[in-house]
Amino acid sequence: MRILVTGGAGFIGSEYVRMLLGRPGGDPARAPRIAPTSVTVLDKLTYSGNPANLDPVRHDPRLRFVHGDIVDPALVDQVVPGHDVIVHFAAESHVDRSITGAAPFVTTNVLGTQTLLDAALRHRTGRFVHVSTDEVYGSIDAGAWTEDWPLAPNSPYSASKAASDLLALAYHRTHGLDVVVTRCSNNYGPYQFPEKVVPLFVTNLLDGGTVPLYGDGGNVRDWLHVHDHCRGIALVQEKGRAGEVYHIGGGTELTNRELTGKLLAACGAGWDRVVPVTDRKGHDRRYALDITKIETELGYAPSIDLDHGLTETVRWYRENRAWWEPLKAAHG
């Protein structure tokens, strides 16, 4: 099986590549059975894409890296032929950046996805896995979203992802392209660019600095270790039904204040290191995914306990300053 992974040098995409190429981790009993003959990574290497994320598998002869943009139709048309599966991670994904400038999000997330879908259709790719987010649903006060819930995005980022989801599903309905869509809850784990809340807080605290807490800290998120997310994606790639959406969640809801408390404790810091800041514009209050469908159809269940996962994540950042210090120095 020949697999093309877009955005494969990013946080989640690189975890998927490391998993495909045999990096140990997670629950062996639930490990994916995918055995690729080759894995091609297509990545633009924007600020959050990092070739070092692939260092653990860099010498695997099955790995090929292509530096390029999914919006470039000529390049995509060169790369896509010969692949059996496309797993599409490449996206602009930071909500705050989308609020200050939406154009790159529309360009990459919508036009880039359309470029890939056209190439997959033209070259008869066997399966197209489109990786998305729970943020496309907006906010929910109680209960949990099912896969057929109406989309109601509140940020330019989530709106661009909702548009790309609908495009992908439309290519299945219109052209018969074998498309499956995954939507995940908030991810954490190693190799995450330090603008996101967990690595930002951990690296700031390890450096003796402070951490910002939006508003009253009451916004609720479900937390999912990146390895469990990638295991779920692999199950969908392998066994998911064409034209369907599958939720991948961690099953652990925390307010931002509760998450902050856990990270302070893991880093040996106190609440005096927390600085309240003005809440984000359009900040969704609560996300919650119902994962019954992927559990019952594909046998998915999260395997990494949140407290253990956070402890191991803090340990990774503590032991890998050489990875994140240059990123923080370069990007503030």
Disulfide bonds with the S-S distance in Angstrom:
none
